[in-house]
Structure formats: structure tokens, C-alpha cells
């Protein structure tokens, strides 16, 4: 999993807690919510230049694993 989340760290932080108030925390979010948001970015239904770029090569398994990983982290 470490390799897949690597692209998330610059914005969402190594622990899923963003250092920027404009970027959402991922740690402790609902797994299905995170998965659905990744799917929306990937398909272009949810517009965000950076997320579209990052998610474009993600497989469905990648998105499921990322959602499971970040939902398992303790929220703040």
C-alpha cells in the first residue's frame, strides 16, 4: 500500500491529516465515501485538476485499497 498512497502525501499528509486547511483530511473518513470520491475524480464527474491527474491511472482495486487504508487511520 505504501506505493499507492505516496502520491497522496504531498497534499493530504503522511498520516492522512492535511497541513493545509483547504485540503481535506482523509484519515478516519468513511471508506465508501472515499472510494466514491476517487471514482468521481477518476471519471471526471468531480472536477479537480490535481485529483483528476493523480487518479487517472488508478485501477478500481487501487481506489478500494486507498479508501480502506485511509478509513482505517485515526481521525483528528
PyMOL commands that set and color helices and strands:
alter all, ss='L'
color gray80, all
select helices_A, chain A and resi 2-12+31-43+49-55+60-72
alter helices_A, ss='H'
color red, helices_A
deselect
rebuild
show_as cartoon
